[in-house]
């Protein structure tokens, strides 16, 4: 179910879709960081096996709903926190034309890496390459939050993005970047508020940085979903990852 957090202004407006990032007071707080944007928050059970069967909207339906208010969407943002990153990934898989993708403390790899579980991560890998080429913006954050049924976000970033572990504080996160791909790493030791601080303290910084980058550089990507890899190209990526992670 979509909830309007902010209507924005202008004949053309960015459309921002928040997945578990629009909860409580943080939704309006994040929306206000991009005042011209039309901001929607998805409500529902993000832990379900298939959220699309739980009433969540496709990106096409969300954009159509937004534009029914009489403006043209200039950019699409996908912003996920925690389990909301799962739905961001599935929107990318279905071809969402995202100019900005923010994944806050929610990209997890399976404990047992198989060709199938690696294939599930393919939208992130495609997005990394596009961001490195400065065609879109992709920011990821990681914390010291432990995980039980999957790899934690730090370990996942090491395995999936070849990230060299570098943890900063929430006041001064360690930021590694290449092109428009950035990893924000912050922790205060993995305490009870560690995960919440990712949305309360770090995601606003990521939103602000992304908006500044978009306004300065105007990324022109149509989306990772529209990058024509072809079957052979996709197979090569998956096979390469499988060989790397099997070592």
PyMOL commands that set and color helices and strands:
alter all, ss='L'
color gray80, all
select helices_A, chain A and resi 26-32+51-54+59-67+84-93+115-120+122-132+153-161+194-217+224-226+230-245
alter helices_A, ss='H'
color red, helices_A
select strands_A, chain A and resi 2-6+12-19+38-42+72-81+100-104+137-142+174-178+181-185
alter strands_A, ss='S'
color yellow, strands_A
deselect
rebuild
show_as cartoon
